[in-house]
Amino acid sequence: MDFNVKKLASDAGVFFTRAVQFTEEKLGQAEKTELDVHLENLLARADCTKNWTEKIFRQTEVLLQPNPSARIEEFFYEKLDRKVPSRATNGELLGQYMLDAAKDFGPSTPYGSTLIKVGESQRKLGGTEREFIQSSAISFLTPLRNFLEGDWRTISKERRLLENRRLDLDICKARLKKAKVAEAKASLWSEEVDKAEMELRVAQTEFDRQAEVTRLLLEGISSTHVHHLRCLHEFVEAQAAYYAQCHLHMLELQKELSSSDEDVLPNAFAVNPSSLAAFSSPSPSTSASPAPPTPATLETDTLKGEEGRPPASGSRKAKVLYDYDAADTSELSLLADELITVYTVPGMDPDWLIGERGNQKGKVPVTYLELLS
């Protein structure tokens, strides 16, 4: 018991002396032994490696598991050295919901059968994501964690020990300096000088030894970079394989859906693309399909009268914005993005123009065109 008390008192005295030395150095009242340039560079490089490794590790965790609650749960399981429970991915959950909904809506209905196909694909995507997360955690996250929780802790411990050895060395230098000053005043202090010199030699030896140990550990950061480089390549390969597999699943789903479009969409719900185009016209004043000019017989006669004659003055080029199917022989069918010549004739409805494409001629709706200068 007495031995423990003495050791505790000794440790407290050493800690207090180091604290005094550290404070005086910060205030500029005591000299500080500087490390050599090479060791300082190694320390800076190690700090940089630790900081960026930590940030990359944390963000990769977020990428693989966006749910913070799930990450905290996995963290506690790992600390308790227990197996992390299997958790369904978001894609697997979505796929299961779709499959359950299909049962209620009826698997034979168009909507229900499509839900089954999409749900199965979502489950495949979720399973592929699970494999990617597992492989990335093993090949990339684990090495980063091992560095932060293993190698870096060892380096930090040796660095703290080196700092303590440096403080002890500077304390011995200060004691020797004070002893020599006192010796100059009285010869009775010669024993104190010898003692201080002995302590300084011991402190210098311990500091040099600890500096060498720390240097060797810091130089090992280079091999850490090489190892993490290999892990990074494996992470990229796993990510590429994941996205490639997802792409294949989606191509298969698109093929299944396209082959059954006629069965899934009843004819009653079929949509005419030209009618949709009229509603998506950029002109707010012509949101509905243009009504045919009246009277139609006069328009037809006008077109017939125009055949064989050159275009009226004021003709210009126009770009077709949407596909348009002619309603009768007086109109001209259009294809999106083609260029035609348009002009107007007296008495025409302002919502229509005469369009020409080679030898073809007919009425075209203005709302389907972008007039070019």
Number of C-alpha atoms within 10 A of each C-alpha: 6 7 8 9 10 11 12 12 12 12 12 12 12 14 13 12 15 20 13 15 21 20 13 14 15 12 9 10 11 15 15 18 10 8 11 9 9 9 17 13 13 19 18 12 15 20 15 12 17 16 12 11 17 16 11 13 19 14 13 16 18 13 11 17 14 12 11 11 10 11 15 11 12 16 13 12 14 12 8 9 9 10 9 12 9 7 10 13 17 16 21 23 16 18 24 17 14 21 22 16 17 22 14 9 14 13 17 11 13 18 15 21 20 22 23 21 18 21 24 21 20 24 22 19 24 21 17 20 22 21 13 19 19 13 16 23 18 12 18 22 23 14 18 22 17 12 18 18 11 12 17 20 13 14 21 14 12 19 20 12 16 21 15 18 22 24 23 23 23 23 24 22 22 16 19 21 15 15 21 18 13 16 16 12 10 10 10 10 15 15 12 17 19 14 14 22 18 14 19 21 14 14 21 19 14 17 21 14 14 20 22 14 15 23 19 14 18 23 15 14 20 13 10 15 12 11 13 19 13 12 20 16 13 16 20 13 12 20 17 13 14 18 15 11 16 18 13 12 17 16 12 12 18 13 10 14 17 12 11 13 12 12 12 16 13 10 9 6 7 9 10 9 12 16 15 13 19 22 15 16 18 14 13 9 8 15 14 16 16 15 10 16 15 10 9 11 11 13 21 16 11 16 17 13 10 15 12 8 7 7 18 13 9 9 13 14 17 21 18 21 20 21 18 21 15 14 10 10 11 20 24 20 19 23 14 13 14 14 19 19 19 26 18 18 18 8 9 16 16 12 14 22 20 25 26 19 15 8 7 11 22 21 26 26 22 19 24 27 23 15 15 10 6
